[in-house]
Amino acid sequence: NTPFVETEMIKPLLCFMLLLTCVAGMACTEPATKIQNQAILALKAKNYDEAIALLNKAVAIGPNNFQTHYLLGMAYKAKGRLTEAISEYKKALAVNPNNIFTQCLLADAYLTTGMIDDAITVAKQTIVLDPESQLGHYNLGIAYKKQNKKTAAAHHLYKAGLLAFVDSEPKLAIKSYRALEEIGHMQTTQELYELLEPLLTPEPKVVPKESH
């Protein structure tokens, strides 16, 4: 039942953001941008306390910077400081309300803290913006699952698994399938199983030959 964000997406995203701050209209000599770049490197190295300290400095310089609040939310989430993470994600979305990945992170944080209605609201907004958002459908499916709305949950978890499979995101596809299994919605579970069977079947164990 653990909410899911494809963690493998985060590291390349951080690399992209580091490059973006250096080439997209902001000179890398500016103090706030330098601090932000240092924070991205700290996040990649999992030095979350350092990243938080740096990003708070950046917020003091530029309080309405989307990236700063977004990254600070990620750092707080990594530290388990969910209330602060939610606050930063909301501040980031106040600047850029249609950023889908931030919406997914916010919905995930809401799910983790048990704020199911809020998670549903955000996940629905994500799906309106992008009907093929894997994480949007996954978050909404998990939220409905927690409310025991099995039909609605199965619909969105199946959609998440299908989209993840098509987009070569096997971990999310399998995660969606496992959640479907728990719901017990036989039709969608079987359909997704038939699609994901090669991913679900464990590789045969190699038995070492006895030496003579």
Secondary structure by P-SEA (a helix, b strand, c coil): ccccccccccaaaaaaaaaaaaccccccccaaaaaaaaaaaaaaacaaaaaaaaaaaaaaaccccaaaaaaaaaaaaaacaaaaaaaaaaaaaaacccaaaaaaaaaaaaaaacaaaaaaaaaaaaaaaccccaaaaaaaaaaaaaacaaaaaaaaaaaaaaaaaaacaaaaaaaaaaaaaaacccaaaaaaaaaaccccccccbbbbcccc
